[in-house]
């Protein structure tokens, strides 16, 4: 049932399947997915045993803290009804994160990663199939810049999956990466390309096999260049000419929006202007444009206060720390470490890309975090030995001393190393976290 909930919630919340195929709308897949997710989450929590708390799930505490700060920002918002509506959307996003994280821990993140990557390929495939003129997007949830950031974040994960798999599955993963790359080129997003360029530079600087890596990056660059329209490169030509770039000169450009956001932050530094209310606040107290911040860091600080920004940055830092530790963990096999490298480069793309878009509670990022949380749970279950070592049997001892106490030596386990804390049984089999279990 956990696998069904993971894939259905991902299709509904992440892939937006009802928006891609309106014929599915009468099926009420969203209600079915959330009902099933609630049952699965309740089952996970009810099966919780052991000394550790379910709140020790990786990344859960900072996510819940952001959720609390979002709730506190509603009463003092510049538009309470609008903030309450935005908070309802935040609640759904946090719920999906919790279900995917708890349910996905059973397979060390494999099930969540598979569901998300299928969604990425479906979104990219729909863009390629329905290609038209201008900047492409596939649903009302993701505009061109949003979907470009999604592709930039998951392209390293797809590439790492291609390196980790063997045979036909490797070809499938690489094919999915090519589809996502084509879809990204169709968005004509400059921020997405900048994010990928930073990731490519990070790869080159940290790689020990630069020759092969440069060849792969060259092939990817050629695919991107040949699939991009001429209008895309015309947009890039404006980057070097500030006088012709609306982002630098217009009142509705990013520069003015950022200045307006910082000004509103100084007036509301504690709880902000209300979750999801940057546009309303900017229209009322800023430069008069009803537009979002186009910068997630400024969005979080302006809407929920400086403490929320600190929590958000700590959340990103935790993901980086998990990825570094996973990529270097001696308890994981090469495939699992490769997947953690994909996470490391994916979070870099996200951190760069959100300088240009508002993604504080985007389902794409919270799906990514759920995958990281589940992968971390699987790694923690393997990093600490779990075997019980019995002392050699001796005549009359039968593992007990004269006082009747058990003298078997057991390995020490941290609470987080015990998979019972998340309400799920231990990982099946003796495989590594990167293997199918």
Phi, psi and omega in degrees: 000327179299317181296321178296316179297318180299310183290322181290316177297323179293318178298319184281311187274319185269307183281338181058053188298327180290333176281327178287324182232087183302339180297340180276352184302318180297344182285348180054047182297330180297313180296320179296316182297316182290324177295315178295320177298321178296320179296315181295316180296318178296321179294320179297316181289326181289334180273004182297132176220168176097173185283337184280160182265149173301337180288354175277004174305130182308132177074354185292317184299310178295328177295316178293328177293319174298319178300317178296317179294325175297319179295318181293335181282346185292310185300327182258018182291158176289340177215095190295317181295322177292320178294321179295320177295318177295323180294327175298319176295321177298319180300317179297319180296315180295323178297314179298318177302314183296315181296313181296322182291311181293312183290325182285344181296335183297327180252019180064026178091354183298317183292319180293317180298316179299315181297318180293317181292325173299318178298319178298316181293321178297315178298314178295319179296320178295324178293319180293318182292320184261029182301132176229207178264156179081195182281130187268145169206164190240349181207168178287343180283317183251114169278184186300318181289323179295314182290329177295319178294321177301313179296318180298324182287323186262349176300315175299326179293318177296317180296319178296323177296322176297324177287328184280330184277175178226155173065224186295327180293329175295317179295321178297317180294316179294323176297319176298322178296321178295319178298316178297323179294319177297317178298321180294320178299328181287341179285337183058033181272122178285324179296322178297319179292321178298319179298316179292325179295320178295320178297317179299318178296318178298319178299314183296317183290332183258357184271147175263348179242068188290331181298308179294322180295316179298324176296315180296318178294325177295318178296315179298318178296322179294318177300316181295316183295317183288334182269347181278143177284163178297329179297331178298311182288334173295324177294322179290332180296336180284343184299322182276355181239094185295333183291336182254357182266117182299333179295337181261335189247325186281153176294337178264006179282169184297321184299315179292324178294321179294317178298318179296320179297317178295323178295318178292327178297319179295332179275338182224065189283341188271298183249358176074193183265359179114138182299130179075012186246023177298316182298315180295319180293321180293324178292323184273316187244350184261230183267010175087001180265129179273078184222155177285175187289334185056031174195115187293323180298315177291323179300311182298313182294317183289321184278328186232001175100168185292329179295323177297321177297319177299315178298318181297317179294321177297324177298315177296320180296321178297319179297318178299317180296317178300316182294318179296316180293319179294320180292339181249005185290126179287345181277351181258151177279178185297323180296317180294319178294325177297321179294325176292327174297321175300320176296318181300315180285328178295319180289331174297315178301319180294315183296328177282316184295329183284000169292343188239357180221163178260109186224035186302317181235037179290136181296332179297318180288321181287333169293318176300316180294324177297321176298316179297317180299315180293321177296320179295320178299317178295321179293318180297329178289343182254338186290335182247130180302143183239000184285149174261122183259113180272140179288155181302139180291140178228162184298125175080346183284308182049045177066011178229144178271188185296332181274001176082012181270150180286122183254012177293144179266127180245144179288144178282141180229134175288156180304322181289339180281347180269114183291354177292338183297335182264012176079014183234154178290162179301161178303134182287140176079183183251016183286170177281168182294335181277355181263159175292134182234000000 
